[in-house]
Amino acid sequence: MRELRLAKETVRRFFRAENIEELLAKPRAGRPSLLDAYKPYLHERCNAGITNASMLYREITEQGYRGSRGTVAAYLAPLRALGAAPPATPAVPKVRQITSWLLRRPEDLDTDEALQLKQVLVACPHLEATATHVGTFAEMLTGRHGDRLDSWMTSVDTDDLPHLHRFVTGLRRDYQAVRHGLTLPHSSGTVEGNVNRIKMIKRQMYGRAKFDLLRKRILLAA
């Protein structure tokens, strides 16, 4: 500690570590770090001999990093001490990203998104099964294939997917309406769209005017 002029806990952590993974700075579980997207670049620069925290902080800030210099310095400390940086672990996509990929048509995903989704599904068989069922249901919904509903629900029941089991239970409670909704060309979409539009106008006007102006805005926008 005296020779390197480091804190006691830092020296103890390096002394007790059995591999590099124990030394690399890690975000708390469930909370991705702002630095995740820039770690591959930092590893590349460290292996090129550039380990100055202030310089690298400026470089990634120019690329869009919005975190602190301290976070960068803490992450670089073990890499600088080892003299080399291993390949950076790819950041796990956020839940909303994965959800967005699952709910879009496969042809609407770009190459990078399709690759990331494939990697996620390969890593999680339960999520892969969920994606298959979601895609099949989307085909029924957009193509009005209500005749496939029974076989789809049976297929879901055979998989270990409690979240989809609850969804299927809800469908069975109102089976006839769901079957008609997936089969007939009629729907309440127009009514729901108008209700949503009126609510949006109301929120825009909150606290500013009375019913007279609201009435005019709705009628003029119709």
N, C-alpha and C positions, 0 to 999 in steps of 0.2 A: 504493500500500500504506500509506504514512504518512498520507495524507489520510483514508482510510476505516478505518484501524486494523484491517486484515485481514491474514491470513497471506499470505506471498509466493506459495505454491502455489495458494491460493484466487484471488488476483488473476490469476495466470497462466492458470488454468483458464477464468475468465470471459473473459479477453482473447482466448484462442485458440478459444473455442467458436464454431461457425458456426451453431448453432441451439439451441433450448431443450432438445431431447432430450439433448444432450451435457452439460447442466448438471443435469438431474434426477437425484436419487439413485437408483441401480439396485441391486437385490439381485444377488448372484452367481448365475450361470446354474445352474438346477436347484434353487435354494434360495429359495423364496418368502419374502417378508418378512412379519412380523406386522402391518406397517403397510398391506399391500395393500388390505385390506377397508375401510380408513378413508381412503384417498387421495381418493376422490370428495368426501367430507365436508370434508376439509382444503382442497381446491381451491375448494369452494363458499364456505367461510368466508373464504379469502384474497381471493376476488373481492368479498366483502362488506366488505372492509377490516379483517378480524380476522387479524392476522399474529403475535400474541404466542405464542411457542412454549409457554410455561408454561401459558397459558390453554387453548390448543388441546389440549395434552397432557392436562390435567385433563378436558376435555370428552370426548375419545375414550376415556379411561380409564373414565369412567362408562358408556360404551357397551360396554365389554368389552376394550379394548386392554390387552395384557399386556407390551408392549415398554418400552423405556427412553425417557426424555425426550430424550436425545441423538439418538436415531434420528429423532424428530419434528423436532427443531431442524435437523438436517442436511438433511432433506427440504425444510423450509420455506425454508432460506437462499436458494436460487436463485429461488424464487417471490417471496420478499419483495424481492429485489434487482430483479426485473423489474417488480414492481408489479402483476402479473396472473398468473393461473394458467390454463393451457390445460385442456381436458377431460382428466380422468384416464384413463389406459389401463386397461381392465378387466383384473382379475387372471385369469390363466390357471387354469382348474380343475385340481385335483390329479388325479394318475393314478387314485387309488383312487375319486375321485368319478365320473370318466368311466366307469371299470369298473363301478361300481355302477349307473349309469344304463343301461349297455349290457345288463346282466344282469337288469334288472327288466322287467316287462311295461310297455309304453308307457302303458297306462291307469293305472298306479300312480305315474307321475311327475306332480308338480304342474306348474303352468304355468311357473314360473320354471325348474325343472329341465329341462323339455322344451325351453324356449327356449335354454338354455345348451348342451344337447346338440346341438341343431340348428346352433347357431353353430360348435361344435367340428367337427362333421361336414362342414359347408360349407367350413371352412378346411383340412381334410385329407381329400382323396379316398381315400387308402389306409385311413384309419380309417372312412370312410363305407362302403367296401366290406366291411371287417371287420365292422362293425355289421350289415350286411345278412346276411352269412353266419351270424353268431352268432344273429341272430333266427330265421333259417330253421331252423337246427339245433335251437334251443329248441322250435320248433313240432313238429319231428319227435320230439323227446324227450318232450314232454308229451302229444302226441297219438298216440304210437306209430305213426308213419308211416315204418316201416323201408323201405318200398318206394321212398321218395324218396332214400335214402342214396346210391345210385350217381350220380344226377344232381347231388346236392349236392356230392359229391367232385369230379366233373368240372368243375362250376362254379368251385370253389375253385382247381383246377389252372390254370384259364385266367387267373386274376388274379395280379398281382405281389405276393403276400403270403407270403413265406417262412415266417413264424411259423405260419400256417395250413397251409402245405404239410407242415410237420413233424408237425402234428396229424393230418392226413389219412394220412400215412405210417404213423403209429401205429395208426390205425383199420384200415388194410389188413392189418397184421400179424395182427390178430385179427378179421378181417372177419366170420366167422360168428357169433362171440359178440356183436359190436357189432350186427349185423343183428337177431339174436334179441332183444337187449336193447331195441332200438327198436321191436320188433314184438309180442313176447309180453307177456302181463300179469304173468308171473312175474319176480321179481327177488330179489336178496339184500339188499334194503333193510332188512328187519326184522333180519336177522343183523348187518348193519353198524351199525344203530342201537343194538342191545344191546351190541356190542363198544365202541362209542363211549361208552355210558353207564358200562360197567365201568371204562374207562380214566379217565373223569372222577372216579368215586368213588375210584379208586386214587390219583389226584393229590391229591384233597382230604385223604386220610388219610396222605400220605407222611410217614414218620418218626414217626407217632403211635401206631400199633397194629399187631397182627400179623394173620395170615390169618383167625383166628376171627372178629374183628370185621368184616373185609372181607366174609366169607361171609354174615354176618347182614345186613349192610347191603344187599347185592345181593339176597338172598332176600326181605327185607322190602319192598324197593322194587319187586319184580317184580309 
